[in-house]
Amino acid sequence: MRNTIHVMIKPAGGLCNLRCKYCFYADEMHKRKTESYGMMTEQTLEQIISKTLAGAKEQCFFVFQGGEPTLAGISFFQRAIALAERYNVNRCAVEYALQTNATLLDDVWCRFFAEKHFLIGVSLDGTKEIHDANRIDADGNGTYDRVVEGIRLLEKHKAEFNILTVLTGSCAGNFRKIYQQYENNGWHYQQYIPCLEPVGEKRGGHSWSLTPKRYAQYLRTAFDCWYWDAISGKKKYNRYFDNLLLRMDGQHPEACGMSGHCSIQYAVEADGSVYPCDFYMLDEYRLGNLNTDSYDELDRRRRELKFMEESLAVHPDCESCKWKALCRGGCRRDRDYFEQGMGKNCYCDAYREFFPYAWPRLQLLYRSLLAAIE
């Protein structure tokens, strides 16, 4: 039994109605023997949910991603909830989240999300010009207007959602414009993740690539906006900065890239195959299949791969770095050079520039939050 289990489910695998230029999962699919496993069957869904809930004691998180998960159809998710209700013999708390490009949403979807208390992550890359440069459909057309239509429907039905922005070089270089646009629309819950380069490729070779210099620019500018809003009583949620405050308070960050090692996760493809992380859904990292294997067997394979152990490796330069306690090395994927092995975080220079810039104000904000509690 596990107190908490996090399971990421890809009901449509990597199938998607968009053709985003930087899609890391499309790259991973191309590097597997079987690129697409099609749509998840009801039998596989039942195996996933029944085995997961049988082993969960207190909490269970089902996160649906893709590709585009809504391609599986609303009946898939209705069935998932019905199965969870049937198999939740331990009466643990079950929470649902779904990451979507929002272009296929309608009133029926959004009403369902609101009624079933899904947390929806909407992929949106800032302004129309920036978004449409990379997030295109199969015909090469930009998708910004359709995404915003989907967001308006979520708002109409009062479904809970946040904005997920992939940090490309263009996004990082135009952050104030993006932040103002989100502010104008009332989108206050935001997450920004650096784009991932294709597996094994030298970083920086694409039009959308994020350089350490641009990432440092983003961190400084985003922190300025976040900090001034916070001290003005208009604090926005920014996952990275809010997790820094958790670290300063001695709490465990919920972002695994800030923990100093990978967390125990289960990312499930449409055929039931399980991998240790969404960023490593490659043949060589396959842990097993929930149609045939137990969670204990999956965990044993994880230990054999030494997936978590490898993420604990600390680069020699990090040992003496004064920012080690805050940085914690970052996401494994940003330190993994694959054939060359694990190395230093590719954004190390950006973090070394950012932490001295932000540290005095982080301390002030942390003290003010403590004083408010006391």
Contacts in CASP RR format, 6 or more apart in sequence:
PFRMAT RR
TARGET T0000
AUTHOR 0000-0000-0000
METHOD contacts of the structure
MODEL  1
MRNTIHVMIKPAGGLCNLRCKYCFYADEMHKRKTESYGMMTEQTLEQIIS
KTLAGAKEQCFFVFQGGEPTLAGISFFQRAIALAERYNVNRCAVEYALQT
NATLLDDVWCRFFAEKHFLIGVSLDGTKEIHDANRIDADGNGTYDRVVEG
IRLLEKHKAEFNILTVLTGSCAGNFRKIYQQYENNGWHYQQYIPCLEPVG
EKRGGHSWSLTPKRYAQYLRTAFDCWYWDAISGKKKYNRYFDNLLLRMDG
QHPEACGMSGHCSIQYAVEADGSVYPCDFYMLDEYRLGNLNTDSYDELDR
RRRELKFMEESLAVHPDCESCKWKALCRGGCRRDRDYFEQGMGKNCYCDA
YREFFPYAWPRLQLLYRSLLAAIE
1 55 0 8 1.000
1 56 0 8 1.000
1 57 0 8 1.000
1 90 0 8 1.000
2 55 0 8 1.000
2 56 0 8 1.000
2 57 0 8 1.000
2 295 0 8 1.000
3 56 0 8 1.000
3 57 0 8 1.000
3 58 0 8 1.000
3 59 0 8 1.000
4 56 0 8 1.000
4 58 0 8 1.000
4 59 0 8 1.000
4 60 0 8 1.000
4 61 0 8 1.000
5 52 0 8 1.000
5 55 0 8 1.000
5 56 0 8 1.000
5 59 0 8 1.000
5 60 0 8 1.000
5 61 0 8 1.000
5 266 0 8 1.000
5 295 0 8 1.000
6 61 0 8 1.000
6 63 0 8 1.000
6 263 0 8 1.000
6 264 0 8 1.000
6 265 0 8 1.000
6 266 0 8 1.000
7 48 0 8 1.000
7 52 0 8 1.000
7 60 0 8 1.000
7 61 0 8 1.000
7 62 0 8 1.000
7 63 0 8 1.000
7 265 0 8 1.000
7 266 0 8 1.000
7 268 0 8 1.000
8 63 0 8 1.000
8 64 0 8 1.000
8 65 0 8 1.000
8 265 0 8 1.000
8 266 0 8 1.000
8 267 0 8 1.000
8 268 0 8 1.000
8 278 0 8 1.000
9 40 0 8 1.000
9 45 0 8 1.000
9 48 0 8 1.000
9 62 0 8 1.000
9 63 0 8 1.000
9 64 0 8 1.000
9 65 0 8 1.000
9 69 0 8 1.000
9 268 0 8 1.000
10 40 0 8 1.000
10 64 0 8 1.000
10 65 0 8 1.000
10 66 0 8 1.000
10 67 0 8 1.000
10 69 0 8 1.000
10 267 0 8 1.000
10 268 0 8 1.000
10 269 0 8 1.000
10 270 0 8 1.000
11 39 0 8 1.000
11 40 0 8 1.000
11 45 0 8 1.000
11 64 0 8 1.000
11 66 0 8 1.000
11 69 0 8 1.000
11 71 0 8 1.000
11 72 0 8 1.000
11 76 0 8 1.000
11 270 0 8 1.000
12 38 0 8 1.000
12 39 0 8 1.000
12 40 0 8 1.000
12 66 0 8 1.000
12 67 0 8 1.000
12 68 0 8 1.000
12 69 0 8 1.000
12 71 0 8 1.000
12 72 0 8 1.000
12 270 0 8 1.000
13 36 0 8 1.000
13 37 0 8 1.000
13 38 0 8 1.000
13 39 0 8 1.000
13 40 0 8 1.000
13 66 0 8 1.000
13 67 0 8 1.000
13 269 0 8 1.000
13 270 0 8 1.000
14 25 0 8 1.000
14 26 0 8 1.000
14 29 0 8 1.000
14 36 0 8 1.000
14 66 0 8 1.000
14 67 0 8 1.000
14 68 0 8 1.000
14 270 0 8 1.000
15 36 0 8 1.000
15 38 0 8 1.000
15 39 0 8 1.000
15 66 0 8 1.000
15 67 0 8 1.000
15 68 0 8 1.000
15 71 0 8 1.000
16 23 0 8 1.000
16 26 0 8 1.000
16 66 0 8 1.000
16 67 0 8 1.000
16 68 0 8 1.000
16 71 0 8 1.000
16 101 0 8 1.000
17 68 0 8 1.000
17 71 0 8 1.000
17 101 0 8 1.000
17 103 0 8 1.000
17 104 0 8 1.000
17 137 0 8 1.000
17 138 0 8 1.000
18 68 0 8 1.000
18 101 0 8 1.000
18 103 0 8 1.000
18 135 0 8 1.000
18 136 0 8 1.000
18 137 0 8 1.000
18 138 0 8 1.000
18 143 0 8 1.000
19 136 0 8 1.000
19 137 0 8 1.000
19 138 0 8 1.000
19 140 0 8 1.000
20 26 0 8 1.000
20 134 0 8 1.000
20 135 0 8 1.000
20 136 0 8 1.000
21 134 0 8 1.000
21 136 0 8 1.000
21 206 0 8 1.000
21 207 0 8 1.000
21 208 0 8 1.000
22 134 0 8 1.000
22 166 0 8 1.000
22 168 0 8 1.000
22 195 0 8 1.000
22 196 0 8 1.000
22 206 0 8 1.000
22 208 0 8 1.000
23 67 0 8 1.000
24 195 0 8 1.000
24 196 0 8 1.000
24 198 0 8 1.000
24 279 0 8 1.000
25 66 0 8 1.000
25 67 0 8 1.000
25 278 0 8 1.000
25 281 0 8 1.000
27 196 0 8 1.000
27 198 0 8 1.000
27 199 0 8 1.000
28 199 0 8 1.000
28 279 0 8 1.000
28 281 0 8 1.000
28 282 0 8 1.000
29 35 0 8 1.000
29 36 0 8 1.000
31 199 0 8 1.000
31 282 0 8 1.000
32 281 0 8 1.000
32 282 0 8 1.000
32 283 0 8 1.000
33 283 0 8 1.000
36 270 0 8 1.000
37 269 0 8 1.000
37 270 0 8 1.000
37 271 0 8 1.000
37 272 0 8 1.000
37 273 0 8 1.000
38 270 0 8 1.000
38 271 0 8 1.000
39 71 0 8 1.000
39 72 0 8 1.000
39 270 0 8 1.000
40 72 0 8 1.000
40 76 0 8 1.000
40 270 0 8 1.000
40 271 0 8 1.000
40 272 0 8 1.000
42 79 0 8 1.000
43 291 0 8 1.000
44 270 0 8 1.000
44 271 0 8 1.000
44 272 0 8 1.000
44 290 0 8 1.000
44 291 0 8 1.000
45 76 0 8 1.000
45 79 0 8 1.000
45 80 0 8 1.000
45 83 0 8 1.000
46 83 0 8 1.000
47 272 0 8 1.000
47 290 0 8 1.000
47 291 0 8 1.000
48 268 0 8 1.000
48 272 0 8 1.000
48 290 0 8 1.000
49 62 0 8 1.000
49 80 0 8 1.000
49 83 0 8 1.000
49 84 0 8 1.000
49 87 0 8 1.000
50 83 0 8 1.000
50 87 0 8 1.000
51 290 0 8 1.000
51 294 0 8 1.000
51 295 0 8 1.000
52 60 0 8 1.000
52 62 0 8 1.000
52 295 0 8 1.000
53 60 0 8 1.000
53 84 0 8 1.000
53 87 0 8 1.000
53 88 0 8 1.000
53 89 0 8 1.000
53 90 0 8 1.000
53 92 0 8 1.000
53 94 0 8 1.000
54 87 0 8 1.000
54 89 0 8 1.000
54 90 0 8 1.000
55 90 0 8 1.000
55 295 0 8 1.000
56 90 0 8 1.000
56 92 0 8 1.000
57 90 0 8 1.000
57 92 0 8 1.000
58 92 0 8 1.000
58 93 0 8 1.000
59 92 0 8 1.000
59 93 0 8 1.000
59 94 0 8 1.000
59 95 0 8 1.000
60 84 0 8 1.000
60 88 0 8 1.000
60 92 0 8 1.000
60 93 0 8 1.000
60 94 0 8 1.000
60 95 0 8 1.000
61 94 0 8 1.000
61 95 0 8 1.000
61 96 0 8 1.000
61 97 0 8 1.000
62 80 0 8 1.000
62 84 0 8 1.000
62 94 0 8 1.000
62 95 0 8 1.000
62 96 0 8 1.000
62 97 0 8 1.000
63 96 0 8 1.000
63 97 0 8 1.000
63 98 0 8 1.000
63 99 0 8 1.000
64 77 0 8 1.000
64 96 0 8 1.000
64 97 0 8 1.000
64 98 0 8 1.000
64 99 0 8 1.000
65 98 0 8 1.000
65 99 0 8 1.000
65 278 0 8 1.000
66 99 0 8 1.000
68 100 0 8 1.000
68 101 0 8 1.000
68 104 0 8 1.000
69 98 0 8 1.000
69 99 0 8 1.000
69 100 0 8 1.000
70 98 0 8 1.000
70 100 0 8 1.000
70 104 0 8 1.000
70 105 0 8 1.000
70 109 0 8 1.000
71 104 0 8 1.000
74 108 0 8 1.000
74 109 0 8 1.000
74 112 0 8 1.000
77 98 0 8 1.000
77 112 0 8 1.000
77 116 0 8 1.000
78 112 0 8 1.000
80 96 0 8 1.000
81 96 0 8 1.000
81 116 0 8 1.000
84 94 0 8 1.000
88 94 0 8 1.000
95 117 0 8 1.000
95 119 0 8 1.000
96 116 0 8 1.000
96 117 0 8 1.000
96 118 0 8 1.000
96 119 0 8 1.000
97 118 0 8 1.000
97 119 0 8 1.000
97 120 0 8 1.000
97 121 0 8 1.000
98 113 0 8 1.000
98 118 0 8 1.000
98 119 0 8 1.000
98 120 0 8 1.000
98 121 0 8 1.000
99 120 0 8 1.000
99 121 0 8 1.000
99 123 0 8 1.000
99 164 0 8 1.000
100 120 0 8 1.000
100 121 0 8 1.000
100 122 0 8 1.000
100 123 0 8 1.000
101 122 0 8 1.000
101 123 0 8 1.000
101 135 0 8 1.000
101 143 0 8 1.000
101 147 0 8 1.000
102 122 0 8 1.000
102 123 0 8 1.000
102 124 0 8 1.000
102 146 0 8 1.000
102 147 0 8 1.000
102 149 0 8 1.000
102 150 0 8 1.000
102 151 0 8 1.000
102 154 0 8 1.000
103 137 0 8 1.000
103 143 0 8 1.000
103 146 0 8 1.000
103 147 0 8 1.000
103 150 0 8 1.000
105 149 0 8 1.000
105 150 0 8 1.000
105 153 0 8 1.000
105 154 0 8 1.000
106 153 0 8 1.000
107 153 0 8 1.000
107 156 0 8 1.000
107 157 0 8 1.000
109 153 0 8 1.000
110 150 0 8 1.000
110 153 0 8 1.000
110 154 0 8 1.000
110 156 0 8 1.000
110 157 0 8 1.000
110 159 0 8 1.000
111 157 0 8 1.000
112 118 0 8 1.000
113 120 0 8 1.000
113 154 0 8 1.000
113 157 0 8 1.000
113 159 0 8 1.000
113 160 0 8 1.000
114 157 0 8 1.000
114 158 0 8 1.000
114 159 0 8 1.000
114 160 0 8 1.000
117 160 0 8 1.000
118 159 0 8 1.000
118 160 0 8 1.000
119 160 0 8 1.000
119 161 0 8 1.000
119 162 0 8 1.000
120 154 0 8 1.000
120 159 0 8 1.000
120 160 0 8 1.000
120 161 0 8 1.000
120 162 0 8 1.000
121 161 0 8 1.000
121 162 0 8 1.000
121 163 0 8 1.000
121 164 0 8 1.000
122 147 0 8 1.000
122 150 0 8 1.000
122 151 0 8 1.000
122 154 0 8 1.000
122 161 0 8 1.000
122 162 0 8 1.000
122 163 0 8 1.000
122 164 0 8 1.000
123 135 0 8 1.000
123 147 0 8 1.000
123 164 0 8 1.000
123 165 0 8 1.000
123 166 0 8 1.000
124 131 0 8 1.000
124 144 0 8 1.000
124 147 0 8 1.000
124 148 0 8 1.000
124 151 0 8 1.000
124 163 0 8 1.000
124 164 0 8 1.000
124 165 0 8 1.000
125 131 0 8 1.000
125 134 0 8 1.000
125 135 0 8 1.000
125 165 0 8 1.000
125 166 0 8 1.000
125 168 0 8 1.000
125 171 0 8 1.000
126 165 0 8 1.000
126 171 0 8 1.000
126 177 0 8 1.000
126 178 0 8 1.000
126 181 0 8 1.000
126 182 0 8 1.000
127 144 0 8 1.000
127 174 0 8 1.000
127 177 0 8 1.000
127 178 0 8 1.000
127 181 0 8 1.000
128 144 0 8 1.000
128 145 0 8 1.000
130 168 0 8 1.000
130 170 0 8 1.000
130 171 0 8 1.000
130 174 0 8 1.000
130 178 0 8 1.000
131 142 0 8 1.000
131 143 0 8 1.000
131 144 0 8 1.000
131 147 0 8 1.000
132 141 0 8 1.000
132 142 0 8 1.000
132 143 0 8 1.000
132 144 0 8 1.000
133 170 0 8 1.000
133 208 0 8 1.000
134 166 0 8 1.000
134 168 0 8 1.000
134 170 0 8 1.000
134 208 0 8 1.000
135 142 0 8 1.000
135 143 0 8 1.000
135 144 0 8 1.000
135 147 0 8 1.000
136 142 0 8 1.000
136 143 0 8 1.000
137 143 0 8 1.000
151 161 0 8 1.000
151 185 0 8 1.000
151 187 0 8 1.000
154 161 0 8 1.000
161 189 0 8 1.000
162 187 0 8 1.000
162 189 0 8 1.000
162 190 0 8 1.000
162 191 0 8 1.000
162 237 0 8 1.000
163 182 0 8 1.000
163 187 0 8 1.000
163 189 0 8 1.000
163 190 0 8 1.000
163 191 0 8 1.000
164 191 0 8 1.000
164 192 0 8 1.000
164 193 0 8 1.000
165 171 0 8 1.000
165 178 0 8 1.000
165 190 0 8 1.000
165 191 0 8 1.000
165 192 0 8 1.000
165 193 0 8 1.000
166 192 0 8 1.000
166 193 0 8 1.000
166 194 0 8 1.000
166 195 0 8 1.000
167 192 0 8 1.000
167 193 0 8 1.000
167 194 0 8 1.000
167 195 0 8 1.000
167 210 0 8 1.000
167 215 0 8 1.000
167 218 0 8 1.000
168 195 0 8 1.000
168 208 0 8 1.000
168 209 0 8 1.000
168 210 0 8 1.000
169 195 0 8 1.000
169 208 0 8 1.000
169 209 0 8 1.000
169 210 0 8 1.000
169 211 0 8 1.000
169 214 0 8 1.000
170 208 0 8 1.000
171 178 0 8 1.000
171 192 0 8 1.000
171 218 0 8 1.000
172 210 0 8 1.000
172 214 0 8 1.000
172 215 0 8 1.000
172 217 0 8 1.000
172 218 0 8 1.000
173 214 0 8 1.000
173 217 0 8 1.000
173 218 0 8 1.000
173 221 0 8 1.000
175 217 0 8 1.000
175 218 0 8 1.000
175 221 0 8 1.000
175 222 0 8 1.000
175 225 0 8 1.000
176 221 0 8 1.000
176 225 0 8 1.000
179 222 0 8 1.000
179 225 0 8 1.000
182 188 0 8 1.000
182 190 0 8 1.000
183 236 0 8 1.000
188 236 0 8 1.000
188 237 0 8 1.000
189 236 0 8 1.000
189 237 0 8 1.000
190 236 0 8 1.000
190 237 0 8 1.000
190 238 0 8 1.000
190 239 0 8 1.000
191 238 0 8 1.000
191 239 0 8 1.000
192 218 0 8 1.000
192 222 0 8 1.000
192 238 0 8 1.000
192 239 0 8 1.000
192 240 0 8 1.000
194 210 0 8 1.000
194 215 0 8 1.000
194 334 0 8 1.000
194 347 0 8 1.000
195 208 0 8 1.000
195 209 0 8 1.000
195 210 0 8 1.000
196 279 0 8 1.000
196 333 0 8 1.000
197 203 0 8 1.000
197 204 0 8 1.000
197 205 0 8 1.000
197 206 0 8 1.000
197 209 0 8 1.000
199 282 0 8 1.000
199 338 0 8 1.000
200 337 0 8 1.000
200 338 0 8 1.000
200 339 0 8 1.000
203 209 0 8 1.000
203 346 0 8 1.000
204 210 0 8 1.000
204 211 0 8 1.000
212 346 0 8 1.000
212 347 0 8 1.000
212 348 0 8 1.000
212 349 0 8 1.000
212 350 0 8 1.000
213 349 0 8 1.000
213 350 0 8 1.000
215 347 0 8 1.000
215 350 0 8 1.000
216 349 0 8 1.000
216 350 0 8 1.000
216 353 0 8 1.000
216 354 0 8 1.000
219 350 0 8 1.000
219 351 0 8 1.000
219 353 0 8 1.000
219 354 0 8 1.000
219 357 0 8 1.000
219 358 0 8 1.000
220 353 0 8 1.000
220 354 0 8 1.000
220 357 0 8 1.000
220 358 0 8 1.000
222 238 0 8 1.000
222 241 0 8 1.000
223 241 0 8 1.000
223 354 0 8 1.000
223 357 0 8 1.000
223 358 0 8 1.000
223 361 0 8 1.000
225 236 0 8 1.000
226 235 0 8 1.000
226 236 0 8 1.000
226 238 0 8 1.000
226 241 0 8 1.000
227 358 0 8 1.000
227 361 0 8 1.000
227 365 0 8 1.000
229 235 0 8 1.000
229 236 0 8 1.000
230 236 0 8 1.000
230 365 0 8 1.000
231 365 0 8 1.000
231 368 0 8 1.000
239 255 0 8 1.000
240 255 0 8 1.000
240 258 0 8 1.000
243 253 0 8 1.000
243 254 0 8 1.000
243 255 0 8 1.000
243 258 0 8 1.000
244 258 0 8 1.000
244 326 0 8 1.000
244 362 0 8 1.000
245 362 0 8 1.000
245 365 0 8 1.000
245 366 0 8 1.000
245 369 0 8 1.000
246 252 0 8 1.000
246 253 0 8 1.000
246 254 0 8 1.000
247 253 0 8 1.000
247 258 0 8 1.000
247 325 0 8 1.000
247 326 0 8 1.000
247 328 0 8 1.000
248 326 0 8 1.000
248 362 0 8 1.000
248 363 0 8 1.000
248 366 0 8 1.000
249 366 0 8 1.000
252 259 0 8 1.000
253 259 0 8 1.000
256 262 0 8 1.000
256 263 0 8 1.000
256 265 0 8 1.000
256 331 0 8 1.000
257 328 0 8 1.000
257 329 0 8 1.000
257 330 0 8 1.000
257 331 0 8 1.000
257 332 0 8 1.000
258 328 0 8 1.000
258 330 0 8 1.000
259 328 0 8 1.000
260 311 0 8 1.000
260 312 0 8 1.000
260 328 0 8 1.000
260 329 0 8 1.000
260 330 0 8 1.000
261 308 0 8 1.000
261 311 0 8 1.000
261 312 0 8 1.000
262 276 0 8 1.000
262 277 0 8 1.000
262 307 0 8 1.000
262 308 0 8 1.000
262 311 0 8 1.000
262 332 0 8 1.000
264 299 0 8 1.000
264 302 0 8 1.000
264 308 0 8 1.000
265 276 0 8 1.000
265 277 0 8 1.000
265 278 0 8 1.000
266 274 0 8 1.000
266 275 0 8 1.000
266 276 0 8 1.000
266 287 0 8 1.000
266 295 0 8 1.000
266 298 0 8 1.000
267 274 0 8 1.000
267 275 0 8 1.000
267 276 0 8 1.000
267 277 0 8 1.000
267 278 0 8 1.000
267 281 0 8 1.000
268 274 0 8 1.000
268 275 0 8 1.000
268 290 0 8 1.000
269 275 0 8 1.000
269 281 0 8 1.000
271 289 0 8 1.000
271 291 0 8 1.000
272 289 0 8 1.000
272 290 0 8 1.000
272 291 0 8 1.000
273 286 0 8 1.000
273 288 0 8 1.000
273 289 0 8 1.000
274 286 0 8 1.000
274 287 0 8 1.000
274 288 0 8 1.000
274 289 0 8 1.000
274 290 0 8 1.000
274 293 0 8 1.000
274 298 0 8 1.000
275 281 0 8 1.000
275 282 0 8 1.000
275 285 0 8 1.000
275 286 0 8 1.000
275 287 0 8 1.000
276 285 0 8 1.000
276 287 0 8 1.000
276 302 0 8 1.000
276 305 0 8 1.000
276 307 0 8 1.000
276 308 0 8 1.000
277 285 0 8 1.000
277 307 0 8 1.000
277 332 0 8 1.000
277 333 0 8 1.000
279 331 0 8 1.000
279 332 0 8 1.000
279 333 0 8 1.000
280 307 0 8 1.000
280 333 0 8 1.000
285 305 0 8 1.000
285 307 0 8 1.000
287 293 0 8 1.000
287 298 0 8 1.000
287 301 0 8 1.000
287 302 0 8 1.000
287 305 0 8 1.000
288 297 0 8 1.000
288 298 0 8 1.000
288 301 0 8 1.000
290 298 0 8 1.000
302 308 0 8 1.000
310 332 0 8 1.000
310 342 0 8 1.000
311 332 0 8 1.000
313 335 0 8 1.000
313 342 0 8 1.000
313 343 0 8 1.000
314 329 0 8 1.000
315 329 0 8 1.000
315 335 0 8 1.000
315 342 0 8 1.000
315 343 0 8 1.000
315 344 0 8 1.000
315 345 0 8 1.000
317 344 0 8 1.000
317 348 0 8 1.000
318 324 0 8 1.000
318 327 0 8 1.000
318 329 0 8 1.000
318 344 0 8 1.000
321 327 0 8 1.000
321 352 0 8 1.000
323 351 0 8 1.000
323 352 0 8 1.000
323 355 0 8 1.000
326 355 0 8 1.000
327 345 0 8 1.000
327 351 0 8 1.000
327 355 0 8 1.000
329 335 0 8 1.000
329 345 0 8 1.000
330 345 0 8 1.000
331 345 0 8 1.000
332 342 0 8 1.000
334 345 0 8 1.000
334 346 0 8 1.000
334 347 0 8 1.000
335 342 0 8 1.000
335 343 0 8 1.000
335 344 0 8 1.000
335 345 0 8 1.000
335 346 0 8 1.000
336 342 0 8 1.000
336 343 0 8 1.000
337 343 0 8 1.000
345 351 0 8 1.000
END
